[in-house]
């Protein structure tokens, strides 16, 4: 998929859904919004100087604003302001073409919002996907259709366009497979293949009507496809994309592609197409919570030696830590959280071997500092470090979760640890195992000082994590019975679901 993925994909305006999206005022709350967007989203303007930007409105003083234009990079960036409303516009001379404008704003209360909208510079009557005389712009049309199909496959079925996992995209499926190759819909001369274009657009509209709103394209439900809605609705009509002579109906195709692009951006990342909030569409909203998941160990650090063998080789702890974390990340993203992994493959986090604590050497302390630095840099609301336990005596077993009682937010960390501990115990029971409950414990109870990822500043960790945090030790990989559980993929899945459930349980107490 091209690196313009986020700029190309997004679904279903009133002409398709037979309903309108709510305005920003309907959402209420303390959210940031944008008004007076310029140019107006998904419109066409004449070549030449363009006034680009919007008015930012917040319920707290604005902390930052950034304006980014595709092909030009950041065109405006402002720091802290002593106002809760500010118009930010930048004049840029633009040649004909299609552009995407992204505006990001934060406030001092921790709010964040992103508006992203497309516009076309060209002649009257043309659009992002069609020339004024109704011919498809083949490159744009094919790229958008391809990105939409790839996003649809990955999100709903775990089918990757290149066979790799893409943690920046939420998916409802744990096992990633490779999707079938795609063809093209528009030929170089601008002609559209009516059969393939109709089939693809119909599949996309039907799939996302079902997924987002529970609108079925047939009587009954679609059991092989997940939906966010508890209210199942019957089929609704779709306006035609071609007339009786096989000619494309430009207005209808433009409306469908615009709506798909808009809703996918909102659903995946919480990027608003018009600056408003859209609470009727499920989203990974930028005003939602940011969760950092820290898979323990990685790279040259294998973690604990386990009793799990594959092809005669023992599987190190780091492999299981990462598998659980990546699956938990996908679940949390699907639930609307912003998720950051400190590592997403088998590598050290401090892979550049930087002396991060300034002690004149590079060692394990710098690796741990790097993990804290990531969590702090993204202003995480919580951090969960995912580990498995080990001990010299193979009879030792059980489940334990740690928090630090020496931090200003110790009460919150304790709630997080308790929620995770409860969820992990329940998860293990679902795979037929009753673990020994070692409890949600303060890290100081270990008698070895505070854990680096949880504790206050020290000589070796000068920059501690600045949010409620917990470290999970779900099983003892040195215990034969508990190590055996890890050979079952269902155990990995259930432990990931426990992280998801435990985090959600915390935010029910501290919304």
C-alpha positions as MATLAB code, in Angstrom:
seq = 'XXXXXXXXXXXXXXXXXXXXXXXXXXXXXXXXXXXXXXXXXXXXXXXXXXXXXXXXXXXXXXXXXXXXXXXXXXXXXXXXXXXXXXXXXXXXXXXXXXXXXXXXXXXXXXXXXXXXXXXXXXXXXXXXXXXXXXXXXXXXXXXXXXXXXXXXXXXXXXXXXXXXXXXXXXXXXXXXXXXXXXXXXXXXXXXXXXXXXXXXXXXXXXXXXXXXXXXXXXXXXXXXXXXXXXXXXXXXXXXXXXXXXXXXXXXXXXXXXXXXXXXXXXXXXXXXXXXXXXXXXXXXXXXXXXXXXXXXXXXXXXXXXXXXXXXXXXXXXXXXXXXXXXXXXXXXXXXXXXXXXXXXXXXXXXXXXXXXXXXXXXXXXXXXXXXXXXXXXXXXXXXXXXXXXXXXXXXXXXXXXXXXXXXXXXXXXXXXXXXXXXXXXXXXXXXXXXXXXXXXXXXXXXXXXXXXXXXXXXXXXXXXXXXXXXXXXXXXXXXXXXXXXXXXXXXXXXXXXXXXXXXXXXXXXXX';
ca = [
       0.000    0.000    0.000;
       1.307    3.470   -0.793;
       2.532    5.714    1.996;
      -0.389    8.009    1.232;
      -2.669    5.365    2.801;
      -4.157    7.635    5.435;
      -4.583   10.382    2.875;
      -6.435    8.195    0.423;
      -8.780    6.130    2.506;
     -11.987    6.973    4.174;
     -17.726    6.376    3.532;
     -21.370    6.880    3.323;
     -22.962   10.369    3.135;
     -26.685   10.943    3.395;
     -27.188    9.852   -0.216;
     -25.964    6.392    0.820;
     -26.998    6.016    4.441;
     -30.265    7.918    4.138;
     -29.183    9.772    7.282;
     -27.083   12.816    8.065;
     -24.053   13.034   10.319;
     -24.458   15.139   13.494;
     -22.850   18.510   13.969;
     -20.107   19.274   16.470;
     -22.589   20.810   18.881;
     -24.344   17.479   19.233;
     -21.329   15.929   20.906;
     -20.878   18.460   23.685;
     -18.121   17.895   26.224;
     -14.675   19.418   26.287;
     -13.587   18.335   22.823;
     -11.570   20.402   20.378;
     -13.302   21.159   17.094;
     -12.487   22.990   13.856;
     -14.735   25.416   11.986;
     -14.459   27.564    8.839;
     -12.328   25.000    7.011;
     -10.616   26.393    3.898;
     -10.832   25.297    1.179;
     -14.163   23.643    1.877;
     -13.662   19.879    2.139;
     -13.790   17.887   -1.098;
     -14.349   20.891   -3.332;
     -12.517   22.213   -6.391;
     -10.756   25.581   -6.439;
      -8.952   27.454   -9.211;
      -5.141   27.271   -9.469;
      -3.168   29.997   -7.690;
      -2.884   31.291   -4.125;
      -5.036   29.330   -1.647;
      -5.921   30.263    1.920;
      -5.473   26.997    3.839;
      -6.560   26.351    7.417;
      -9.414   26.570    9.908;
     -10.543   28.064   13.216;
      -9.666   25.968   16.276;
     -12.123   26.041   19.189;
     -11.362   24.478   22.583;
     -12.567   24.569   26.192;
      -9.037   25.198   27.468;
      -6.131   27.271   26.205;
      -4.654   25.983   22.975;
      -1.286   24.236   23.425;
      -0.285   23.612   19.806;
      -1.528   23.783   16.226;
       0.068   22.220   13.162;
      -0.991   22.495    9.530;
       0.355   19.951    7.037;
      -0.229   19.844    3.276;
       0.423   16.741    1.181;
       3.474   17.265   -0.998;
       4.568   20.305    1.034;
       5.013   18.998    4.574;
       4.297   21.206    7.592;
       3.302   24.667    6.373;
       2.415   26.206    9.762;
       3.205   25.325   13.368;
       2.223   27.271   16.488;
       3.017   26.661   20.145;
       1.191   27.586   23.331;
      -1.546   30.220   23.042;
      -3.403   32.241   25.676;
      -6.724   31.749   23.939;
      -9.303   29.004   23.475;
     -10.178   29.995   19.889;
      -7.808   30.849   17.065;
      -8.000   31.012   13.298;
      -4.891   29.642   11.618;
      -4.502   30.059    7.870;
      -1.562   29.925    5.497;
      -1.545   31.175    1.901;
       0.115   28.771   -0.523;
       0.330   29.047   -4.315;
      -0.907   25.722   -5.687;
      -0.693   24.125   -9.118;
      -3.473   21.864  -10.440;
      -3.771   18.553   -8.613;
      -5.358   16.813   -5.643;
      -4.277   17.762   -2.115;
      -4.895   16.635    1.460;
      -4.783   19.114    4.332;
      -4.257   17.840    7.890;
      -4.748   20.125   10.897;
      -3.794   18.929   14.376;
      -4.532   20.838   17.584;
      -3.975   20.185   21.283;
      -5.002   22.075   24.410;
      -3.514   22.403   27.881;
      -6.156   20.055   29.303;
      -4.752   17.197   27.219;
      -7.318   17.344   24.426;
      -6.297   16.528   20.878;
      -8.134   16.701   17.568;
      -7.256   16.103   13.936;
      -9.160   17.314   10.887;
      -8.161   15.959    7.500;
      -9.801   16.883    4.242;
      -9.109   16.674    0.522;
      -9.555   19.334   -2.118;
      -8.791   19.661   -5.801;
      -7.073   22.493   -7.605;
      -8.257   22.621  -11.200;
     -11.021   23.538  -13.586;
     -14.648   23.891  -12.616;
     -16.540   20.621  -12.829;
     -13.606   18.333  -12.102;
     -13.126   16.439   -8.846;
     -10.481   14.361   -7.126;
     -11.484   11.345   -9.247;
     -12.971   12.781  -12.460;
     -12.155   15.340  -15.120;
     -14.727   17.987  -15.983;
     -15.934   15.931  -18.979;
     -16.611   12.875  -16.802;
     -13.551   10.746  -17.508;
     -11.922    9.038  -14.526;
      -8.522   10.280  -13.379;
      -7.057    6.803  -13.618;
      -4.171    7.175  -11.152;
      -6.287    8.815   -8.446;
      -9.276    6.536   -8.980;
      -7.294    3.305   -8.880;
      -5.210    4.410   -5.888;
      -8.273    5.305   -3.823;
     -10.171    2.146   -4.736;
      -7.127    0.009   -3.995;
      -6.561    1.653   -0.612;
     -10.198    1.262    0.364;
     -10.253   -2.426   -0.546;
      -6.957   -3.054    1.224;
      -8.173   -1.260    4.350;
     -11.504   -3.133    4.253;
      -9.783   -6.519    3.954;
      -7.260   -5.804    6.702;
      -9.708   -4.299    9.177;
     -12.449   -6.897    8.884;
     -10.626  -10.061    7.814;
      -6.940   -9.564    8.678;
      -5.975   -9.850    4.996;
      -2.793   -7.875    4.406;
      -1.883   -6.526    0.970;
       1.793   -7.410    1.496;
       1.562  -10.286    3.967;
       2.818   -8.150    6.868;
       1.071   -6.876    9.971;
       0.331   -3.141   10.037;
      -0.111   -2.061   13.673;
      -1.068    1.460   12.585;
      -4.307   -0.057   11.269;
      -6.871   -1.612   13.601;
      -8.079   -5.086   12.753;
     -10.695   -7.366   14.274;
      -8.736  -10.514   13.384;
      -5.720  -11.927   15.206;
      -4.148  -14.013   12.417;
      -2.833  -11.950    9.498;
      -3.019  -13.554    6.054;
      -2.217  -12.303    2.560;
      -5.085  -11.005    0.443;
      -5.541  -11.789   -3.236;
      -3.949   -9.335   -5.700;
      -6.114   -6.522   -7.042;
      -6.676   -5.374  -10.586;
      -7.524   -1.872  -11.807;
     -10.862   -0.205  -12.322;
      -9.908    2.732  -14.547;
      -7.903    2.444  -17.768;
      -5.296    5.068  -18.723;
      -7.792    6.768  -21.058;
     -10.222    7.325  -18.160;
     -12.720    4.591  -19.028;
     -14.179    2.677  -16.078;
     -14.845   -1.048  -16.069;
     -18.524   -1.010  -15.141;
     -18.710   -4.555  -13.780;
     -15.655   -4.424  -11.496;
     -16.320   -0.843  -10.360;
     -19.929   -1.624   -9.449;
     -19.011   -4.842   -7.657;
     -16.237   -3.195   -5.633;
     -18.229   -0.113   -4.630;
     -21.249   -2.229   -3.712;
     -19.117   -4.538   -1.555;
     -17.494   -1.593    0.222;
     -20.760    0.210    0.894;
     -22.527   -2.926    2.093;
     -19.622   -4.045    4.263;
     -19.189   -0.745    6.038;
     -22.891   -0.085    6.429;
     -22.984   -3.395    8.248;
     -19.747   -2.904   10.161;
     -20.463    0.608   11.427;
     -24.252    0.698   11.677;
     -25.612   -2.865   11.496;
     -27.364   -2.152    8.181;
     -27.604   -5.537    6.447;
     -27.635   -5.979    2.682;
     -29.772   -9.094    3.045;
     -32.443  -10.411    5.342;
     -30.984  -11.421    8.672;
     -27.389  -10.843    9.729;
     -23.883  -11.348    8.389;
     -22.338  -13.723   10.931;
     -18.939  -13.802    9.223;
     -18.447  -10.045    9.590;
     -18.223   -8.069   12.830;
     -20.465   -5.061   13.468;
     -20.211   -2.294   16.055;
     -23.988   -1.943   16.220;
     -26.370   -3.838   18.462;
     -29.352   -2.702   16.379;
     -29.663   -4.708   13.167;
     -31.436   -2.947   10.312;
     -32.758   -4.255    7.033;
     -31.367   -3.512    3.571;
     -31.334    0.043    2.238;
     -31.084    1.200   -1.337;
     -27.929    2.377   -3.097;
     -27.951    4.997   -5.836;
     -26.638    3.671   -9.185;
     -23.086    4.428  -10.313;
     -23.764    3.917  -14.035;
     -26.703    4.878  -16.207;
     -28.659    2.506  -18.455;
     -26.158    3.097  -21.253;
     -23.191    2.139  -19.076;
     -21.913    5.674  -18.629;
     -20.547    6.507  -15.148;
     -22.693    8.843  -13.057;
     -19.936   11.129  -11.837;
     -21.885   12.760   -9.003;
     -22.896    9.435   -7.460;
     -19.432    7.888   -7.683;
     -17.851   11.049   -6.244;
     -20.347   10.995   -3.357;
     -19.674    7.337   -2.602;
     -15.878    7.651   -2.678;
     -15.987   10.838   -0.604;
     -18.168    9.194    2.005;
     -16.022    6.055    2.155;
     -12.850    8.079    2.567;
     -14.372   10.284    5.257;
     -15.825    7.486    7.367;
     -12.742    5.266    7.157;
     -10.499    8.083    8.356;
     -12.838    8.765   11.258;
     -13.308    5.088   12.114;
      -9.601    4.215   11.999;
      -7.979    7.325   13.446;
     -10.645    9.774   14.559;
      -9.728   12.178   11.739;
     -12.738   14.419   11.120;
     -13.536   15.384    7.542;
     -15.309   18.605    8.513;
     -13.762   19.495   11.883;
     -16.801   18.306   13.836;
     -17.316   15.300   16.068;
     -19.376   12.360   14.781;
     -20.443   10.329   17.806;
     -22.747    8.071   15.788;
     -19.765    6.525   13.985;
     -17.475    4.326   16.107;
     -13.944    5.660   16.074;
     -10.415    5.550   17.381;
     -11.025    9.120   18.487;
      -7.998   11.365   19.122;
      -9.789   12.586   22.243;
      -9.817    9.002   23.533;
      -7.179    7.523   25.807;
      -3.642    6.645   24.753;
      -2.362    3.303   25.993;
       1.289    2.263   25.781;
       1.926   -1.475   25.677;
       5.475   -2.515   26.462;
       6.365   -6.068   25.355;
       9.138   -7.132   27.723;
      12.710   -7.757   26.560;
      13.455   -8.088   22.817;
      16.440   -8.260   20.496;
      19.553   -9.475   22.327;
      17.584   -9.773   25.590;
      15.566  -13.016   25.416;
      13.944  -12.621   28.815;
      13.305  -15.703   30.893;
      14.260  -19.129   29.628;
      11.049  -21.068   29.096;
      10.171  -24.744   29.046;
       8.303  -24.289   25.759;
      10.023  -26.034   22.850;
       9.372  -25.758   19.112;
      11.379  -27.980   16.775;
      13.727  -28.802   19.615;
      14.433  -25.153   20.406;
      13.244  -23.384   23.535;
      11.094  -20.327   22.787;
      12.284  -17.326   24.843;
       9.938  -15.188   26.898;
      10.360  -12.189   24.554;
       8.457  -14.019   21.797;
       5.364  -14.543   23.935;
       5.526  -11.015   25.369;
       5.424   -9.571   21.854;
       2.659  -11.879   20.608;
       0.412  -10.985   23.534;
       1.145   -7.269   23.198;
       0.482   -7.079   19.465;
      -2.809   -8.933   19.749;
      -3.847   -6.796   22.732;
      -2.963   -3.681   20.730;
      -5.284   -4.742   17.917;
      -8.119   -5.364   20.370;
      -7.654   -2.023   22.116;
      -7.470   -0.177   18.804;
     -10.695   -1.822   17.696;
     -12.225   -0.602   20.967;
     -11.265    2.987   20.120;
      -8.031    3.450   22.070;
      -4.900    5.052   20.706;
      -2.253    2.362   21.204;
       1.519    2.690   21.057;
       3.854   -0.314   21.251;
       7.367    0.282   22.568;
       8.486   -2.391   20.097;
       6.546   -4.217   17.389;
       9.178   -6.752   16.347;
      12.119   -8.601   17.864;
      14.490   -5.763   18.601;
      15.781   -3.718   21.483;
      13.933   -0.442   22.004;
      17.265    1.353   22.438;
      18.479   -0.228   19.199;
      20.640    2.811   18.392;
      22.714    2.172   21.546;
      22.262    5.660   22.971;
      23.465    6.592   26.458;
      20.034    7.771   27.530;
      20.693    8.274   31.233;
      24.015   10.092   30.790;
      26.145    7.741   32.877;
      28.794    7.348   30.195;
      27.846    3.815   29.140;
      25.092    1.978   27.297;
      23.428   -0.855   29.202;
      20.091   -2.242   30.349;
      19.239    0.995   32.165;
      19.252    2.857   28.849;
      16.946    0.222   27.376;
      14.458    0.763   30.201;
      14.833    4.538   29.960;
      14.013    4.342   26.247;
      10.717    2.638   27.069;
       9.784    5.313   29.589;
      10.745    8.001   27.094;
       8.332    6.587   24.512;
       5.445    6.492   26.995;
       6.156   10.045   28.131;
       6.571   11.412   24.611;
       3.093   10.285   23.533;
       1.516   11.553   26.784;
       0.157    8.096   27.532;
      -2.774    7.808   29.921;
      -1.570    4.394   31.095;
       1.294    2.013   30.401;
       1.187   -1.783   30.675;
       4.444   -3.738   30.548;
       3.800   -7.342   29.514;
       6.007  -10.097   30.921;
       6.040  -13.742   31.962;
       7.635  -14.898   35.197;
      10.348  -17.442   36.012;
      12.021  -18.906   39.094;
      14.721  -21.439   39.846;
      12.272  -23.765   41.557;
       9.977  -25.181   38.828;
       7.234  -25.778   41.377;
       6.661  -22.054   41.780;
       3.638  -20.878   39.802;
       0.928  -18.240   39.707;
      -0.202  -14.885   38.342;
       0.951  -11.506   39.645;
       0.672   -7.872   38.591;
       2.819   -5.033   39.946;
       2.338   -1.312   40.456;
       4.381    1.336   42.275;
       3.062    2.779   45.535;
       5.624    5.605   45.613;
       4.167    7.745   42.830;
       1.648   10.616   43.014;
      -0.782    8.490   40.973;
      -0.300    5.319   43.041;
      -4.049    4.936   43.621;
      -4.666    4.881   39.887;
      -1.813    2.447   39.277;
      -3.246    0.140   41.920;
      -6.657    0.202   40.215;
      -5.006   -0.577   36.875;
      -3.016   -3.465   38.370;
      -6.064   -4.876   40.134;
      -8.168   -4.673   36.967;
      -5.464   -6.439   34.953;
      -4.895   -9.102   37.603;
      -8.600   -9.936   37.755;
      -8.862  -10.088   33.959;
      -5.817  -12.356   33.616;
      -7.149  -14.796   36.214;
     -10.450  -14.944   34.357;
      -8.666  -15.397   31.030;
      -6.668  -18.369   32.270;
      -9.809  -19.973   33.648;
     -11.289  -19.806   30.146;
      -8.508  -22.064   28.865;
      -9.221  -24.559   31.626;
      -6.560  -23.523   34.147;
      -7.030  -22.224   37.686;
      -3.913  -20.183   38.502;
      -2.579  -19.342   41.917;
      -3.530  -15.712   42.557;
      -0.417  -13.875   43.734;
      -2.337  -10.613   43.668;
      -1.889   -7.042   42.477;
       1.151   -6.010   44.509;
       3.334   -2.992   45.088;
       6.713   -3.415   43.431;
       8.344   -2.521   46.751;
       6.935   -5.748   48.202;
       9.552   -7.621   46.199;
      12.265   -6.335   48.560;
      14.406   -5.311   45.587;
      13.467   -1.658   45.162;
      11.148   -0.252   42.540;
      10.789   -1.581   39.019;
      12.386    0.803   36.523;
       9.269    1.177   34.387;
       7.011    1.888   37.346;
       9.090    3.629   39.973;
      10.202    7.206   40.639;
      13.352    8.828   39.258;
      16.641    7.220   40.208;
      20.308    7.502   39.392;
      19.840    5.004   36.570;
      16.374    6.102   35.404;
      16.388    9.916   35.576;
      13.107   10.211   33.626;
      10.446    7.961   35.169;
       7.166    7.078   33.511;
       4.691    9.876   34.155;
       1.417    7.972   34.072;
      -0.306    5.134   35.961;
       1.468    1.924   35.006;
       1.482   -1.787   35.740;
       3.685   -4.759   34.931;
       1.997   -8.108   34.364;
       3.522  -11.530   35.113;
       0.769  -13.815   33.834;
       2.461  -17.223   34.153;
       5.681  -18.845   35.277;
       7.407  -20.130   32.147;
       9.706  -22.126   34.445;
       6.729  -24.151   35.694;
       5.991  -27.156   33.440;
       2.200  -26.898   33.681;
       2.042  -23.154   33.058;
       4.639  -23.308   30.276;
       2.549  -25.984   28.582;
      -0.364  -23.535   28.424;
       1.642  -21.240   26.153;
       1.744  -23.900   23.446;
      -1.993  -23.345   22.998;
      -2.773  -20.318   20.755;
      -5.975  -19.839   22.751;
      -3.861  -18.937   25.787;
      -2.140  -16.127   23.898;
      -5.496  -14.880   22.654;
      -7.053  -14.972   26.115;
      -4.091  -13.189   27.730;
      -4.349  -10.475   25.067;
      -8.062  -10.154   25.754;
      -7.232   -9.862   29.451;
      -5.004   -6.847   28.744;
      -7.816   -5.311   26.701;
     -10.384   -6.025   29.427;
      -8.123   -4.859   32.248;
      -7.373   -1.549   30.570;
     -11.061   -0.966   29.847;
     -11.857   -1.805   33.466;
      -9.436    0.883   34.625;
     -11.069    3.524   32.437;
     -14.464    2.618   33.799;
     -13.145    3.780   37.185;
     -11.131    6.713   35.798;
     -12.902    7.711   32.569;
];
